[in-house]
Amino acid sequence: MEFTTLKFEEVESGIGMLTLNRPDQLNAITRKMLEELYALFHDLNKRKDLRVLIITGAGRGFCAGPDIEEAFPSSAEGLKSFSSASVHLEEAQKIYAGIVVEMRRLAQPIIAAIKGPAAGAGMSIALASDIIIAAPSAKFTPSFINIGLSGGDLGSTYFLPRMIGYARASEILMTGRTVSAEEAERIGLVSRLVEENKLIDSAMETARTLIKKTPLGLRLTKEALKYNLDVSSFEAAIEFENKNQSILCCAPEFYDAFDASINRR
């Protein structure tokens, strides 16, 4: 599959590396990039051999959000998307927001390796990942409110309160201020902070750890985490976990993994 705004390669068996590749524009998102992301995610959803996905950005940043000239055009043709809220919803908003929905639907755990700016939609892509590893240069800016929009966009009001708590999320999303890498680690916005020259190595190390787990065990762990974010009760969460564990206890790979673990001890 050939791309013009992305790079994708299977860097090791079972590990895919997706690089947002518009470095001169801080990897700002265009319609073409959206098309390519949808195509890639659709393909990855069918691949059981690809176990883990790493997302990063080319150059000095992760993603600066939508390409402003394309997302907010001044031409008469481009302004047609802004002729009414219903037209904009179908022709623009749902297309951008659908990317984070597709990310959450992927069976593969997603590791985001962040350096430099992760702003607007770029921050939302990071938040939609399962594991976030950041370099000291990483900066998270929910810039929606700074340009006259709601601070709630592309899942920001869903993910951020669950990650760092309601009060902190409210302050960050309402002010639109930038969160440094150090603060992000302190408040739980990122999984861990590593040196910039070790960012990809650290993401790869984590990916290698994940692919040592059984394929079904890893997929059902991600599934349980997604489901139980919105579960109606503790009892329902336990029931969902119970179902998964019973499925896994009857899977052939369980016995191999169990024996290997016991023998290591």
C-alpha positions as CSV (number, residue, x, y, z in Angstrom):
1,M,0.0,0.0,0.0
2,E,1.5,3.3,-1.2
3,F,1.1,6.6,0.7
4,T,2.0,10.2,0.1
5,T,1.4,11.7,3.6
6,L,2.2,8.6,5.7
7,K,4.9,6.0,6.1
8,F,4.0,2.5,7.2
9,E,6.3,-0.4,7.6
10,E,6.5,-3.6,9.5
11,V,9.7,-2.9,11.4
12,E,9.8,-6.3,13.0
13,S,7.6,-9.3,12.8
14,G,4.2,-8.3,14.3
15,I,5.2,-4.7,14.9
16,G,4.0,-1.9,12.6
17,M,5.3,1.6,12.5
18,L,3.1,4.4,11.3
19,T,4.8,7.8,10.7
20,L,2.8,10.9,10.0
21,N,4.9,12.3,7.2
22,R,4.5,16.0,6.5
23,P,7.4,17.2,8.5
24,D,7.6,20.6,7.0
25,Q,4.1,21.3,8.1
26,L,4.5,19.6,11.5
27,N,2.5,16.7,10.1
28,A,-0.6,18.7,9.9
29,I,-3.6,16.7,8.8
30,T,-5.0,17.0,5.3
31,R,-7.9,15.3,3.6
32,K,-5.4,13.2,1.8
33,M,-3.9,12.1,5.1
34,L,-7.3,11.3,6.4
35,E,-8.0,9.1,3.3
36,E,-4.7,7.3,3.8
37,L,-5.3,6.8,7.5
38,Y,-8.8,5.3,6.9
39,A,-7.3,3.0,4.3
40,L,-4.5,1.8,6.5
41,F,-6.7,1.2,9.6
42,H,-9.2,-0.7,7.4
43,D,-6.3,-2.9,6.2
44,L,-4.8,-3.4,9.7
45,N,-8.2,-4.5,11.1
46,K,-8.0,-7.5,8.9
47,R,-4.5,-8.5,9.8
48,K,-4.0,-10.9,12.7
49,D,-0.3,-11.1,12.0
50,L,0.3,-7.4,12.8
51,R,0.1,-7.5,16.6
52,V,1.1,-3.9,17.7
53,L,1.0,-0.5,16.1
54,I,3.4,2.4,16.9
55,I,2.4,5.9,15.8
56,T,4.9,8.7,15.6
57,G,5.6,11.9,13.6
58,A,8.3,12.7,11.1
59,G,10.6,15.6,11.8
60,R,10.5,17.7,15.0
61,G,6.8,17.3,15.9
62,F,4.1,14.7,16.3
63,C,1.1,16.4,14.7
64,A,0.0,20.1,14.7
65,G,-3.7,19.3,14.1
66,P,-5.6,20.0,10.9
67,D,-3.9,21.9,8.0
68,I,-5.5,25.3,8.7
69,E,-5.7,26.3,5.0
70,E,-7.5,23.2,4.1
71,A,-9.7,22.8,7.2
72,F,-10.7,26.4,7.2
73,P,-10.7,27.5,3.5
74,S,-11.3,31.0,2.2
75,S,-12.3,30.0,-1.3
76,A,-16.0,30.0,-2.4
77,E,-15.7,26.2,-3.1
78,G,-14.2,25.4,0.2
79,L,-16.6,27.5,2.1
80,K,-19.5,25.3,0.9
81,S,-18.7,23.0,3.8
82,F,-19.5,25.9,6.2
83,S,-22.9,26.7,4.6
84,S,-24.8,25.1,7.4
85,A,-24.1,23.0,10.5
86,S,-25.6,19.9,9.0
87,V,-23.4,20.2,5.9
88,H,-20.3,20.7,7.9
89,L,-21.1,17.8,10.2
90,E,-21.3,15.4,7.3
91,E,-18.6,16.8,5.0
92,A,-15.9,17.7,7.6
93,Q,-16.5,17.1,11.3
94,K,-17.4,13.4,11.1
95,I,-14.6,12.7,8.7
96,Y,-12.0,14.1,11.0
97,A,-13.5,12.6,14.2
98,G,-13.9,9.2,12.6
99,I,-10.1,8.7,12.7
100,V,-10.1,8.4,16.4
101,V,-13.1,6.1,16.3
102,E,-11.2,3.8,13.8
103,M,-8.2,3.9,16.1
104,R,-10.3,2.6,19.0
105,R,-11.7,-0.1,16.9
106,L,-8.3,-1.5,16.0
107,A,-7.6,-4.9,17.6
108,Q,-3.9,-4.0,17.9
109,P,-2.7,-2.0,20.9
110,I,-1.5,1.4,19.8
111,I,1.7,3.0,21.2
112,A,2.0,6.7,20.5
113,A,5.6,8.0,20.5
114,I,5.4,11.7,20.9
115,K,8.0,14.4,20.4
116,G,7.4,18.1,19.8
117,P,3.9,19.5,19.3
118,A,0.8,17.3,19.6
119,A,-1.9,20.0,19.1
120,G,-5.6,19.9,18.4
121,A,-6.4,16.7,16.5
122,G,-2.8,15.7,17.0
123,M,-3.4,15.7,20.8
124,S,-6.6,13.7,20.3
125,I,-4.8,11.1,18.2
126,A,-2.3,10.7,21.1
127,L,-5.1,10.4,23.6
128,A,-6.9,7.7,21.6
129,S,-3.8,5.6,21.7
130,D,-3.4,2.8,24.4
131,I,0.1,3.7,25.5
132,I,1.7,7.2,25.2
133,I,5.5,7.5,25.5
134,A,6.8,11.0,25.3
135,A,10.1,12.8,24.9
136,P,10.9,15.9,26.9
137,S,10.2,18.1,23.9
138,A,6.6,16.8,23.7
139,K,3.9,19.5,24.1
140,F,0.2,18.8,24.3
141,T,-2.2,21.7,23.3
142,P,-6.0,21.3,23.0
143,S,-6.1,24.2,20.7
144,F,-9.7,23.9,19.7
145,I,-10.9,26.5,22.2
146,N,-8.2,28.9,21.1
147,I,-9.7,29.3,17.7
148,G,-13.3,29.8,18.8
149,L,-14.4,26.2,18.8
150,S,-15.4,24.0,21.7
151,G,-12.7,22.3,23.7
152,G,-14.5,19.1,23.2
153,D,-13.4,17.7,19.8
154,L,-12.2,14.3,18.5
155,G,-12.8,12.6,21.8
156,S,-10.9,15.1,24.0
157,T,-13.7,15.4,26.6
158,Y,-14.0,11.6,26.6
159,F,-10.4,10.6,27.1
160,L,-8.8,13.4,29.1
161,P,-11.1,13.3,32.2
162,R,-10.7,9.6,32.4
163,M,-6.9,9.9,32.2
164,I,-6.2,12.8,34.5
165,G,-9.5,13.5,36.3
166,Y,-12.4,16.0,35.7
167,A,-10.9,19.1,37.4
168,R,-7.6,19.0,35.6
169,A,-9.2,18.1,32.2
170,S,-11.7,21.0,32.6
171,E,-8.9,23.5,33.3
172,I,-6.8,22.3,30.3
173,L,-9.6,22.1,27.8
174,M,-11.2,25.4,28.8
175,T,-8.0,27.4,28.8
176,G,-6.4,25.7,25.8
177,R,-3.1,25.9,27.5
178,T,-0.1,23.8,26.5
179,V,0.9,20.9,28.8
180,S,4.6,20.2,29.0
181,A,6.0,16.7,28.8
182,E,7.0,16.9,32.5
183,E,3.5,17.9,33.6
184,A,2.0,15.3,31.3
185,E,3.9,12.6,33.1
186,R,3.1,14.0,36.5
187,I,-0.6,14.1,36.0
188,G,-0.9,10.8,34.1
189,L,-1.5,12.1,30.6
190,V,1.4,10.0,29.3
191,S,2.6,6.5,30.2
192,R,6.2,7.6,30.7
193,L,8.8,10.1,29.7
194,V,12.0,9.1,28.0
195,E,15.0,10.8,26.5
196,E,14.4,12.0,23.0
197,N,17.1,9.8,21.4
198,K,15.5,6.8,23.1
199,L,11.9,7.5,22.1
200,I,11.5,5.0,19.3
201,D,13.7,2.5,21.0
202,S,11.5,2.7,24.1
203,A,8.3,2.3,22.0
204,M,9.9,-0.7,20.3
205,E,10.9,-2.2,23.6
206,T,7.3,-1.9,24.8
207,A,6.0,-3.4,21.5
208,R,8.3,-6.4,21.8
209,T,7.0,-7.0,25.4
210,L,3.4,-6.9,24.1
211,I,4.0,-9.4,21.2
212,K,5.4,-11.9,23.7
213,K,1.8,-12.2,25.1
214,T,-0.7,-14.5,23.5
215,P,-2.5,-12.9,20.5
216,L,-5.9,-13.5,22.0
217,G,-4.9,-12.5,25.5
218,L,-3.6,-9.2,24.2
219,R,-6.7,-8.5,22.0
220,L,-9.1,-9.3,24.8
221,T,-7.2,-7.1,27.3
222,K,-7.6,-4.1,24.9
223,E,-11.3,-5.1,24.4
224,A,-11.9,-5.2,28.2
225,L,-10.2,-1.9,28.8
226,K,-12.4,-0.2,26.1
227,Y,-15.6,-1.9,27.3
228,N,-15.1,-1.1,31.0
229,L,-14.4,2.6,30.4
230,D,-18.2,2.9,30.0
231,V,-19.5,-0.1,31.9
232,S,-22.7,0.5,33.9
233,S,-21.5,-1.1,37.1
234,F,-18.6,-2.9,38.8
235,E,-20.5,-6.2,38.6
236,A,-20.9,-5.8,34.8
237,A,-17.1,-5.2,34.5
238,I,-16.4,-8.4,36.4
239,E,-18.8,-10.3,34.2
240,F,-17.0,-9.1,31.1
241,E,-13.6,-10.0,32.5
242,N,-15.0,-13.4,33.6
243,K,-16.1,-14.2,30.0
244,N,-12.8,-13.3,28.5
245,Q,-10.8,-15.3,31.1
246,S,-12.9,-18.4,30.5
247,I,-12.4,-18.1,26.7
248,L,-8.7,-17.7,27.2
249,C,-8.4,-20.6,29.6
250,C,-9.8,-22.9,26.9
251,A,-7.5,-21.5,24.2
252,P,-4.5,-23.8,23.1
253,E,-2.0,-21.0,23.4
254,F,-2.9,-20.5,27.1
255,Y,-1.2,-23.8,28.1
256,D,2.0,-22.9,26.2
257,A,2.2,-19.5,27.8
258,F,1.4,-20.9,31.2
259,D,4.0,-23.7,30.9
260,A,6.6,-21.2,29.7
261,S,5.9,-18.9,32.6
262,I,6.2,-21.7,35.2
263,N,9.4,-23.0,33.7
264,R,11.0,-19.5,33.8
265,R,10.3,-19.5,37.5
